[in-house]
């Protein structure tokens, strides 16, 4: 389907930021634009878990290390 283009550290950071943004949604009930946290959190978490970033694909970026066989 899609090529993997999100490497190890990038992946961990995306998952951590995604979880933090989703937690912020629940911890800030009075904040008017809480839904922004959900949208950004789901995107960050999704790209981290699938190891694929559509924006990276568009710009030809990859944070994966190349393995030499």
SEDORO-608518 format. One record per residue: chain; residue number from 1; x, y, z of N, C-alpha, C, O in turn. Coordinates in steps of 0.2 Angstrom, whole numbers, plus 5000, padded with zeros to 4 digits. Layout:
residues N
SITE chaine num  n.x  n.y  n.z ca.x ca.y ca.z  c.x  c.y  c.z  o.x  o.y  o.z
SITE      A NUM    X    Y    Z    X    Y    Z    X    Y    Z    X    Y    Z
...
//
This chain:
residues 69
SITE chaine num  n.x  n.y  n.z ca.x ca.y ca.z  c.x  c.y  c.z  o.x  o.y  o.z
SITE      A   1 5004 4994 5000 5000 5000 5000 5004 5006 5000 5006 5009 4995
SITE      A   2 5006 5009 5006 5011 5014 5006 5018 5012 5009 5018 5007 5012
SITE      A   3 5023 5016 5006 5030 5014 5009 5031 5017 5016 5028 5023 5017
SITE      A   4 5034 5014 5020 5036 5016 5026 5041 5022 5026 5046 5021 5022
SITE      A   5 5040 5028 5029 5044 5033 5028 5045 5037 5035 5048 5042 5035
SITE      A   6 5042 5034 5040 5043 5037 5047 5048 5032 5051 5046 5026 5052
SITE      A   7 5054 5034 5053 5058 5030 5057 5057 5030 5064 5052 5032 5067
SITE      A   8 5062 5027 5068 5061 5025 5075 5060 5031 5079 5054 5031 5083
SITE      A   9 5064 5036 5080 5063 5042 5084 5057 5046 5082 5053 5048 5086
SITE      A  10 5057 5047 5076 5051 5051 5073 5044 5047 5075 5040 5050 5077
SITE      A  11 5044 5041 5075 5038 5037 5076 5037 5037 5084 5031 5039 5085
SITE      A  12 5042 5037 5088 5040 5037 5095 5038 5044 5097 5033 5045 5101
SITE      A  13 5041 5049 5094 5039 5056 5095 5031 5057 5093 5027 5061 5096
SITE      A  14 5030 5055 5087 5023 5056 5084 5018 5052 5089 5013 5055 5090
SITE      A  15 5019 5046 5091 5015 5043 5096 5014 5046 5102 5008 5047 5105
SITE      A  16 5020 5049 5105 5019 5052 5111 5015 5059 5111 5011 5061 5115
SITE      A  17 5017 5063 5105 5013 5069 5104 5006 5068 5103 5001 5071 5106
SITE      A  18 5004 5062 5099 4997 5060 5098 4993 5059 5105 4988 5061 5106
SITE      A  19 4996 5055 5109 4993 5053 5115 4993 5059 5120 4987 5060 5123
SITE      A  20 4998 5064 5120 4997 5070 5124 4992 5074 5121 4988 5077 5125
SITE      A  21 4991 5075 5115 4986 5079 5112 4979 5076 5114 4974 5080 5115
SITE      A  22 4978 5070 5113 4972 5067 5115 4970 5068 5122 4964 5069 5124
SITE      A  23 4975 5067 5126 4974 5068 5134 4972 5075 5135 4968 5077 5140
SITE      A  24 4975 5080 5131 4974 5087 5132 4966 5089 5131 4963 5093 5134
SITE      A  25 4964 5085 5126 4957 5086 5125 4952 5084 5131 4947 5088 5132
SITE      A  26 4954 5079 5135 4950 5077 5141 4952 5082 5147 4948 5082 5151
SITE      A  27 4958 5084 5147 4960 5088 5153 4959 5095 5152 4959 5099 5157
SITE      A  28 4956 5098 5147 4955 5105 5146 4947 5106 5144 4946 5108 5138
SITE      A  29 4942 5104 5148 4935 5104 5146 4933 5111 5144 4928 5112 5140
SITE      A  30 4936 5116 5147 4933 5123 5146 4936 5126 5139 4934 5132 5138
SITE      A  31 4941 5123 5136 4944 5126 5131 4940 5126 5124 4938 5120 5123
SITE      A  32 4939 5131 5121 4934 5131 5115 4936 5127 5109 4931 5125 5106
SITE      A  33 4942 5127 5108 4944 5123 5102 4948 5117 5103 4953 5115 5100
SITE      A  34 4944 5113 5108 4947 5106 5110 4947 5102 5104 4952 5097 5104
SITE      A  35 4943 5102 5100 4943 5097 5094 4949 5098 5090 4951 5093 5087
SITE      A  36 4953 5103 5090 4959 5104 5086 4964 5099 5089 4968 5096 5086
SITE      A  37 4964 5098 5096 4968 5093 5099 4967 5086 5097 4971 5082 5095
SITE      A  38 4960 5084 5096 4958 5078 5093 4961 5076 5086 4963 5071 5085
SITE      A  39 4959 5081 5082 4961 5081 5075 4969 5080 5074 4971 5075 5071
SITE      A  40 4973 5084 5078 4980 5084 5077 4983 5077 5081 4988 5074 5078
SITE      A  41 4980 5076 5086 4982 5070 5090 4981 5063 5086 4985 5059 5086
SITE      A  42 4975 5063 5083 4973 5057 5079 4978 5056 5073 4980 5051 5071
SITE      A  43 4980 5062 5069 4984 5062 5064 4991 5060 5066 4994 5056 5063
SITE      A  44 4994 5063 5072 5000 5061 5074 5001 5054 5076 5005 5050 5075
SITE      A  45 4996 5051 5080 4995 5044 5082 4995 5040 5076 4998 5034 5076
SITE      A  46 4991 5041 5071 4990 5037 5065 4996 5037 5061 4998 5031 5059
SITE      A  47 4999 5042 5060 5006 5042 5056 5011 5038 5060 5015 5035 5057
SITE      A  48 5011 5039 5066 5016 5035 5070 5015 5028 5071 5020 5024 5070
SITE      A  49 5009 5026 5071 5007 5019 5072 5008 5015 5065 5010 5009 5065
SITE      A  50 5006 5019 5059 5006 5016 5053 5013 5016 5050 5015 5013 5044
SITE      A  51 5018 5021 5053 5024 5022 5050 5024 5025 5043 5029 5025 5039
SITE      A  52 5019 5028 5041 5018 5032 5035 5015 5039 5036 5010 5040 5039
SITE      A  53 5019 5043 5033 5016 5050 5033 5015 5053 5026 5020 5053 5022
SITE      A  54 5009 5054 5024 5007 5057 5017 5011 5063 5015 5013 5064 5010
SITE      A  55 5012 5068 5020 5016 5074 5019 5024 5072 5017 5026 5075 5012
SITE      A  56 5026 5067 5020 5033 5065 5019 5033 5062 5012 5038 5063 5008
SITE      A  57 5028 5058 5010 5028 5056 5003 5028 5061 4998 5031 5060 4993
SITE      A  58 5024 5066 4999 5023 5072 4994 5030 5075 4993 5032 5077 4987
SITE      A  59 5034 5076 4999 5040 5080 4998 5046 5076 4997 5052 5078 4997
SITE      A  60 5045 5069 4997 5051 5064 4996 5055 5064 5002 5061 5063 5001
SITE      A  61 5052 5065 5008 5056 5064 5014 5055 5057 5017 5050 5054 5017
SITE      A  62 5060 5055 5021 5060 5049 5024 5065 5049 5030 5070 5051 5030
SITE      A  63 5062 5047 5036 5066 5047 5042 5068 5040 5044 5071 5039 5049
SITE      A  64 5067 5035 5040 5069 5028 5040 5076 5027 5039 5079 5031 5034
SITE      A  65 5080 5023 5043 5087 5022 5041 5087 5016 5036 5083 5012 5036
SITE      A  66 5092 5017 5031 5092 5012 5026 5096 5006 5029 5102 5007 5032
SITE      A  67 5094 5000 5028 5097 4994 5030 5101 4991 5024 5099 4990 5019
SITE      A  68 5107 4990 5025 5111 4987 5020 5111 4979 5021 5113 4977 5026
SITE      A  69 5110 4976 5016 5109 4969 5016 5115 4965 5015 5115 4959 5015
//
